[in-house]
Amino acid sequence: MIKNFYLLLTNPYSYNKIILSSFKLDSILFGDDMLNKLVEIGILFDFYGKLLSERQFTAIELYYIHNLSLAEIGEELGISRQSVYDTLKRAEEKLYEYERTLRLVKRYYYSRDEIDRLYDLIGDIEKESSYLKNQKIAEKLKELREIIGKIFDK
C-alpha cells in the first residue's frame, strides 16, 4: 500500500491540497525538482503519450499518474523492477525527444500567451471604445472576446 501525505499550500485567495507520495514529498522538501518533473512529464505525456510503445505508455501512466512504485508496476506488467526503471527512463527520453523535434508543448504555451495578450488588448479597446460610444465596435469586440473565449474556455 502506498502512503500518501498531504502538502497544504495556502495563499490569501485559495486553498489547494496536493496529494503526494512520501517519495515525492521528500524530494520536494529536500529541494529536488521532482514536482517540476512530475508536471513536465505529465504535460509531455498528454501531448505525446500515444506515440510511446504500449509498455512505455503503461509504465509512465502507472508511475506518474497512479503513483505506483517500481515494484508494483513490475508486478502489474510481469517484469522486474529494473526493467520498469529502464522502461520509464526510455519513455521519458522519448517524450523529451518528441518535444525537441515537434515542439508542440512550446507552441501551445506560446499560442496561449499570445491569445491571452489579445484578450487583454480587447479589454483595453473596449474601454477606449466606450468613450466613443460606438456600438458597432463594442459588438465586434464582444464577438472577438467570445471567439477567443471558446478557444481556451475563458
C-alpha positions as CSV (number, residue, x, y, z in Angstrom):
1,M,0.0,0.0,0.0
2,I,1.3,3.5,-0.9
3,K,1.3,6.0,1.9
4,N,0.1,9.5,0.9
5,F,0.9,12.7,2.6
6,Y,-1.0,15.9,2.2
7,L,1.0,19.0,1.5
8,L,-1.1,22.0,2.1
9,L,-0.4,25.1,0.1
10,T,-2.3,28.3,1.1
11,N,-2.4,31.8,0.0
12,P,-4.9,34.5,0.8
13,Y,-7.1,33.7,-2.2
14,S,-7.1,29.9,-2.4
15,Y,-6.7,26.7,-0.6
16,N,-5.1,23.8,-2.5
17,K,-4.4,20.3,-1.4
18,I,-1.8,18.2,-3.2
19,I,-1.6,14.5,-2.5
20,L,2.0,13.4,-2.8
21,S,3.6,10.1,-2.1
22,S,6.2,10.1,0.6
23,F,9.0,9.7,-2.0
24,K,7.8,12.8,-3.9
25,L,7.2,14.8,-0.7
26,D,10.7,14.0,0.4
27,S,12.0,15.2,-2.9
28,I,10.2,18.5,-2.6
29,L,11.2,19.1,1.0
30,F,14.9,18.4,0.2
31,G,15.0,20.7,-2.8
32,D,14.8,18.2,-5.6
33,D,12.9,19.2,-8.8
34,M,10.7,16.1,-8.6
35,L,7.5,18.1,-8.6
36,N,8.6,20.1,-11.6
37,K,9.5,16.8,-13.3
38,L,6.1,15.4,-12.4
39,V,4.3,18.3,-14.0
40,E,6.7,18.3,-17.0
41,I,6.3,14.6,-17.7
42,G,2.6,14.9,-17.2
43,I,2.3,17.6,-19.9
44,L,4.6,15.8,-22.3
45,F,2.6,12.6,-21.7
46,D,-0.6,14.4,-22.5
47,F,0.8,15.6,-25.8
48,Y,2.9,12.6,-26.9
49,G,1.9,9.7,-24.7
50,K,0.1,7.8,-27.6
51,L,3.4,7.8,-29.5
52,L,5.1,5.6,-26.9
53,S,5.0,1.9,-27.0
54,E,2.2,0.2,-25.1
55,R,4.6,-0.9,-22.3
56,Q,6.2,2.6,-22.0
57,F,2.7,4.3,-22.0
58,T,1.5,1.9,-19.3
59,A,4.7,2.4,-17.2
60,I,4.5,6.2,-17.3
61,E,0.8,6.1,-16.6
62,L,1.2,3.8,-13.6
63,Y,4.2,5.6,-12.2
64,Y,3.4,9.3,-12.7
65,I,-0.4,9.3,-12.7
66,H,-1.4,6.4,-10.5
67,N,1.7,6.8,-8.3
68,L,2.7,3.1,-8.2
69,S,6.2,2.0,-7.1
70,L,8.6,0.4,-9.5
71,A,7.9,-3.0,-7.8
72,E,4.2,-2.6,-8.1
73,I,4.5,-1.7,-11.7
74,G,6.8,-4.6,-12.3
75,E,4.2,-6.9,-10.7
76,E,1.5,-5.4,-12.9
77,L,3.5,-5.8,-16.1
78,G,5.2,-9.0,-15.2
79,I,8.7,-7.6,-15.5
80,S,11.5,-6.9,-13.0
81,R,11.8,-3.6,-11.0
82,Q,15.0,-2.9,-13.0
83,S,13.1,-3.4,-16.3
84,V,10.4,-1.0,-15.1
85,Y,13.1,1.6,-14.3
86,D,14.7,1.2,-17.7
87,T,11.3,1.4,-19.4
88,L,10.5,4.6,-17.6
89,K,13.8,6.2,-18.4
90,R,13.5,5.3,-22.1
91,A,9.9,6.6,-22.2
92,E,10.9,9.8,-20.5
93,E,13.8,10.3,-23.0
94,K,11.3,9.6,-25.9
95,L,8.9,12.2,-24.5
96,Y,11.7,14.8,-24.3
97,E,12.9,13.8,-27.8
98,Y,9.4,14.3,-29.2
99,E,9.2,17.7,-27.7
100,R,12.7,18.7,-29.1
101,T,11.6,17.6,-32.5
102,L,7.9,18.6,-32.7
103,R,7.9,21.4,-30.1
104,L,4.1,21.1,-29.7
105,V,4.1,22.0,-26.0
106,K,6.3,25.1,-26.6
107,R,4.0,26.2,-29.5
108,Y,0.9,25.6,-27.3
109,Y,2.1,27.7,-24.5
110,Y,3.4,30.4,-26.9
111,S,-0.1,30.5,-28.6
112,R,-1.8,30.6,-25.2
113,D,0.3,33.5,-24.1
114,E,-0.3,35.4,-27.3
115,I,-4.1,34.8,-27.1
116,D,-4.0,36.0,-23.5
117,R,-2.4,39.2,-24.8
118,L,-5.1,39.5,-27.4
119,Y,-7.8,39.0,-24.7
120,D,-6.2,41.8,-22.7
121,L,-5.9,44.0,-25.7
122,I,-9.7,43.6,-26.4
123,G,-10.3,44.8,-22.8
124,D,-8.2,47.9,-23.5
125,I,-10.0,48.6,-26.8
126,E,-13.4,48.1,-25.1
127,K,-12.5,50.8,-22.6
128,E,-11.4,53.2,-25.3
129,S,-14.5,52.5,-27.5
130,S,-16.8,53.1,-24.6
131,Y,-15.7,56.7,-24.7
132,L,-16.6,56.9,-28.3
133,K,-20.0,55.3,-27.7
134,N,-19.6,53.3,-30.9
135,Q,-22.0,50.3,-30.7
136,K,-20.5,48.6,-33.8
137,I,-17.0,48.4,-32.3
138,A,-18.4,47.2,-29.0
139,E,-20.4,44.4,-30.7
140,K,-17.3,43.3,-32.8
141,L,-15.2,43.3,-29.7
142,K,-17.8,41.2,-27.8
143,E,-17.8,38.8,-30.7
144,L,-14.0,38.6,-30.8
145,R,-13.9,38.0,-27.0
146,E,-16.4,35.2,-27.4
147,I,-14.3,33.5,-30.1
148,I,-11.2,33.7,-28.0
149,G,-13.1,32.5,-25.0
150,K,-14.2,29.4,-26.9
151,I,-10.7,28.6,-27.9
152,F,-9.4,28.5,-24.3
153,D,-12.5,28.2,-22.2
154,K,-12.1,31.7,-20.7
